[in-house]
């Protein structure tokens, strides 16, 4: 089978994630240790024993989810499963950084520091309460784009995440997103659910964060990844460090084209996807996008053993 490794984004966090893997695999523990050192704090203590509200803060959730994914990848490596075994890597929003690090395009320390900067910058881009996000269930991306445009009324309202054929997330000014939720139901959506997020990600309100990331990314070295990255904003494979750098900046304000990314990989021969890290959100999306793709998860020793058993 032709594999792709996929890496989850924000929302998958939970207290205790990655702990069992770190206890079972020294290589996984070493990932958490290195992230702690890079950030100058015991992020692992927050992840394993902390308060879920503190972990959910964007500046903590982003490096924490990355560390959990890379620890799972380190455990896979210890069992002889390498990133080079895959045709592609891809990640949802912050998961793109996890994917790039797993494929050797960024060092672990740089990835941790970049995600701390990204999290803080995304949080600071708009005052709390100004922006919002909502999941629209039961309408396709084109229909949601039309709803968002109609709801904007001079404010920002955009289709931010094209997750799967029946789930599109919108982002923008709170009032505009609330208007869009009403319009979406009128247009035939099954549900419109306001999301418990602290900022309106992946829309033009994040422009200050995009500028912060453009600056931060000039200060780190990105090398050609061992396998191509399927980028969120282009839904196509990229290996050029310069292009990757630009796409990571564009990604802050651009749409996460996850549905198209999965279809791109399927069209290029991928028939197995392994979600590496916390939760199973991406696995559910992949199944709704293309049921012919075999989906597996590796986030703890039990799921790793199941994966290795075939």
N, C-alpha and C positions, 0 to 999 in steps of 0.2 A: 504493500500500500504506500501511497505517496502522502507524507505527513506535512502538517503545519503546526507549529506551536503558537497558541494564542494566549493573550495575557489580559486579565480583567482590569476594569477601571473602578472609579469611585462608586461606592454603594455596596461593595462586596465585603467591606471591613467588618470584623467582629473581634471581640476580646478573646484572646487565646489563639488566634490564627497563627499557624506556623510553629507553635510551641512543640507539638508532638514530633514534627519533622526535625526540629533543631535538637531535640533530645535523642532522637534515633540516629541522626547523621551528623558527625562532626563538621562535615563540609557545609551543611545547612546552618549550623550554629555559627560557623565562621562568617557567613553572610551577615547575620544580625550583628555580630561583633564589629564587622567592618563598617556597617551603616552607622552604628552607635558612634564609632570613632570619627567618621566623616562629619557627623552632625554635632559632635561634641556633647552628646547627651545620651541617656539610656532610653532610646526609643523603644527597644525591646521590652522594657519594663512596662511602659504604657500599653504596648500591644498585648502583652500577656496578662497583666494584672491591673490595668488602669480602668478609667472611666470611659464608657462608650461615647459620651458627648465630647470628651477631650480627643479621643481617637478619631472621631468623625470630623473634627476641624480640618479644613482642607489642607492646611500646612502640615498636619500630622498624617492624615489619611493617605496622601499621595506617596510619601516615602515609605510608609508602613506597608501599603499594599505591594509596592515594588519589592521591598525586602522579602515579603512572604513569597512572592512569585519566584524571586531569584534563589531563595532557600530551597524551594521545591525543585527548581532547575538543577541546583547543586546536588540534590539527592538523586535526581535522574542521572546526572553525570556520574555519580558514585556507583550507580548500577549499570553503567556502560551505555546509557542512552545520551547521545550528544545532539547539540543543536544542528550540527552538520548532517544529521540523519533526516532533517526536514528540507522541504523545498522552499518554504517561506516561514517568516515570523510575522505576527501582527498583534496589535494590542488596541484596546478600546480607550481612547483619550489618554490618560496618564499611562495606561498599559502599553502605549507605543514606546515609552521610555524603557519599560521593563523588557519589551521585545528587543529593542536596540541593544540594551546592556547584555541580555542573554546571548545575542548573536555577536558579541564582542565589539560592537561599534562605539560603545562608551564604557569607561571604567565604572565599577560599582560605586566608588566614592564620588565621582563626578555626577553620576546619576542621582544619588541620594541628595547631594547638594543642589542640583538643578531642580529636583522636585520640591525641595523645601522652598526655594526661591519662587518656583511656579505657583505653589500652593498659596504662599503669602501674597504674591502679586495678583492672583486671581481673586483672592478674598478682598484685597484692598482696592480693586479696580472700581467697585461700586459700593456705596454705603449699604449696610445691612438694611433690608426692607425695601430697597429701591427696585431690585430685580427679582425674578422668579423663573421657575421652570415647571413645565407640566408634561406628562406623558399622555399622548393621544392614542387611544387604542381603537383599532378597527378602520382606520383610514390609511391610504398609502401616502408616500412622501409628497407626490405632486399635489394631492388634495390638501394635505396639511400646509404645504407652502402657500397655496391660495388662501387658506384660512388665516395664516399668519399675516400675509400681506393686507388682507381686508381688516384685520384687527389692529394693525399698527397705528393708524390714525395719527401719524406724525411722531409716534414713539417707535422704539425698537421692538420687533417681534419677528423671530426667525425660526425656521425648522433647523434645530441644532444637531440632533442625532437621528440618523436613519438606521434604526436598530434592526428591524426585521419587517416583513411585509405588513404586519398589523400593529407595529409600535413605532411611533415617531415622537421624539421629544422636542418641545418648543422652548425658546428661551428669549428673555428680553425684559422690558419694563413690566413691573408687576401688574399694573392695570391692563396693559395690552395683552399679557399672557392670560389674564382672567377673561378678557373679552374673547380671546381666541378659543378658550375652553368652551365657552357658551356657543360660539359659532360652529365649532367642531361637532358638537352634539347635534346642532341643527342640520349639519351637512351629513349626518349619518354615523358619526363615531359612536362606538359602543360605550366608551367611557372617556372622561378627561380627568386625570388625576394630578393635582398639584403635588410637586415633589418636595421632600424636606431637605432642600439644599440651601447653602449659605450664600450663594452667588449665582448670577445668570451666565453659566458657562457657554462657550462656543457660539457667541454672537458678538456684534460690534461693540457692545458695552465692555468687552474684555480687551479693547485696544491698548489701554495702559499696561496690561499684563503682557500683551504681545511685545510691546516695546521693551519691557523688562527682560523678557526671554531672549529677544534679539541681542540685547547687551550681554546677558549671561552666557549665551551659546557661543559668542565670539571668544570667550575666555577658556573654553575647554576644547580638547582635541576629539574630533569624531573621525574614526577610521572606517574603512569599508567593512561592513558586517560580513560574517562568514557565510550567511545566506541572505537573500534579499528581504527587505522590509516592505510589507504592503502598507502604504501610508494611509492614514485616515482621510486626509483632504483630497487625495487623488484617486484613491481606491485602485492603485496600481503599484507594481513593484519598483523599488528604488534601491540602489546600492551606492550611488555617488555621495560622499560625505557632504559636499557643498549643497546638493539638492536636499539631503536629509535635514541639514541645518535650517534651510529655508522653509521646508515643510513643517518642521516642529514649531516655527514661529507662526506660520499661517494657521496651524492647528488650533491655536488659542482662541481665535475668533471664527474659524471656519467650521463647517459641519463635519461631524464624524460619520463618514459614509461606510458604516459597518456592513450593511446589507450588500452593497456593491463590492466591498472588499472580500467578503466570503464568496460571492459569485465569481469574482476574478480568480480567486485561488482554485475554486472548483473547475472553472473553465481551463485552467492550466494544470489539470491533472490531480489536484489534491482530493483524496477521498477519505482522509482521516485527519481530524483536528483534536489536539490535546490542549485543554484549558489548564494552564499551569498557575497555581496559586489559590487564592481564597474564592469560595463560592462556586456557583454553577450558572451564573447569569448568561455568560456568553454561550455556553452549551445549549441552553434553551433557545437562544436566538438562532444559532446555527441550525438546529433541528427545524425551526419554523421557516428558515430561508431555503434549505435544501436537505430533504430527508434522506437523500442517498449518501450523505457524508456521515461516516462513523465518528461519534463524538465521545471523548474520554476526558476524565478529570484527574489531575494529580495535585493534591493539596495537603495530604497527610500520609502517614505510613500505610494506612489501610488502602487508600485509593491508589497509592504507588504500587503496592503488592498486587492489587487487582489488575492494574495496567501491565505490569511485568508478566503476569500469568496469561495475558492475552485475552 
